[in-house]
Amino acid sequence: MIQIRSALFSALFLAIMVVMSLLYLPLLALPRRVMVVAARWWVAVSLAILKHVAGVRWQVRGRENLPGGGFLVAAKHQSAFETFAFRLVLDDPAYVLKRELTWIPFFGWYLAKSGVIAIDRGAGAKALKAMVKGAQAAAAEGRPVIIFPEGTRTAPGHKLPYHSGVAMLYGAMGTPVVPVALNSGMFWGRRSFLKRPGTIIIEFLPAIAPGMDRKAFMAELESRIETASDRLVAEDSKA
């Protein structure tokens, strides 16, 4: 049954992507906020299909930990799920992502139009400066900035070294950083076709105030995210 539901979800997800990609083309000529609203609709439809076809629900914890205005969100990354779900949870977020994603026909164009912070990973220090500049501009507009410190998806219970870019943004932006734990990989695996029924949890943890020493900040951020993410995975394992 899981195989059938997963296959049906994949077919519908792809169909929605094709339809939306064509319908959204005229929006490229309109103001950015129009694309932002349209993207929310796209995500809402996709997650509704995920829920009703694949049986994967989701919930958010810790909304009270979200500060007002522009701030930095540093999230665990286990699945494709969180790469778009934050568009429904946060107001007009600016994702930090690799530039190559914006080159994908249609989908990448819409990403760029929505106001992401696209960086060239091969450009070294120049890329980091561009990332900081883009994040500062987004925060000045009151937009939350989202970064995945590990840089790529990891399986539940595993972790990769946290990249220094998050510390650079923390120091340059001078805003609170909200760590985010999740368990999405338990239901939407990073390299798995199957979608396992259950509830994905996105948990916003208490914010880290600006002003910490770089090394201390990195240690605190990693400890909070990994400890809470492991707890969420354990919760599901006991269910």
C-alpha positions, -999 to 999 in steps of 0.1 A, spaced: 0 0 0 28 24 8 43 18 -26 11 25 -43 4 57 -23 40 69 -29 37 63 -66 4 81 -68 19 110 -48 49 112 -71 27 112 -102 4 140 -89 33 160 -75 50 159 -110 17 168 -127 12 198 -104 47 209 -111 42 208 -149 8 226 -147 21 253 -123 53 258 -142 33 267 -173 6 288 -155 32 308 -136 52 320 -166 34 353 -169 41 360 -132 78 365 -141 68 399 -155 49 410 -123 62 423 -90 81 398 -68 54 396 -41 30 382 -66 54 352 -71 57 349 -34 19 345 -30 18 321 -60 46 300 -45 26 296 -13 -4 283 -33 19 258 -50 34 246 -17 -1 244 -1 -14 222 -29 17 199 -29 14 194 9 -23 187 7 -15 159 -18 13 147 5 -13 145 33 -43 130 16 -25 107 -8 7 96 10 -6 100 45 22 124 56 10 152 79 30 179 95 28 202 125 48 231 138 60 236 174 76 266 190 60 294 170 63 315 201 101 314 197 99 334 164 110 370 168 94 398 148 111 414 118 141 400 100 160 372 117 181 342 108 167 306 107 192 278 109 175 245 102 183 208 102 181 194 67 168 158 62 144 160 33 131 179 4 101 187 26 117 216 44 130 232 13 95 245 5 74 240 37 89 271 53 71 292 28 38 284 46 52 288 81 72 320 77 63 353 59 82 357 27 114 338 37 147 342 18 164 309 14 202 306 11 208 281 -17 233 272 -44 231 293 -75 227 262 -98 192 257 -85 180 289 -101 191 276 -135 165 248 -136 140 257 -163 107 271 -149 112 260 -113 146 277 -109 133 309 -126 105 311 -101 129 305 -72 150 335 -84 119 356 -88 108 349 -53 139 365 -38 162 337 -28 199 343 -19 217 323 -45 254 317 -40 282 304 -62 299 278 -40 330 279 -63 335 317 -58 351 314 -23 352 346 -3 333 365 -30 304 341 -26 304 346 12 304 384 8 274 381 -16 256 359 8 260 383 36 249 413 15 218 394 4 209 383 39 213 418 53 191 432 25 164 406 32 165 412 70 163 449 64 130 442 46 117 423 76 122 389 59 135 358 77 166 343 62 168 305 61 201 286 59 208 249 63 241 248 81 251 213 70 247 224 34 230 191 23 204 166 35 214 140 61 196 109 73 178 109 107 202 104 135 232 115 114 249 149 110 276 166 89 300 194 99 282 227 102 296 252 76 311 285 88 287 305 66 260 304 93 284 320 118 293 346 93 257 355 88 251 355 126 279 380 131 271 403 101 233 404 105 233 411 142 198 395 146 186 365 167 191 331 152 163 306 155 175 269 155 151 245 139 149 208 146 128 184 125 122 147 117 112 149 81 136 122 70 116 96 88 88 101 64 103 116 32 138 101 29 165 120 11 170 92 -14 139 73 -10 109 70 -34 87 58 -5 67 82 16 60 68 51 27 78 67 31 98 98 36 133 111 66 155 103 74 179 130 91 213 125 102 227 159 114 262 163 138 263 193 145 293 215 164 320 197 201 326 202 207 362 209 233 381 188 267 389 202 281 354 211 317 345 203 319 327 169 332 294 183 307 294 211 279 302 188 286 273 165 289 249 194 256 261 209 237 260 175 248 225 167 241 212 201 206 226 202 196 215 167 211 180 169 198 172 204 163 183 195 163 166 162 174 133 178 146 137 203 120 141 176 133 110 158 132 91 191 96 103 196 85 88 163 104 56 170 85 51 202 51 58 186 
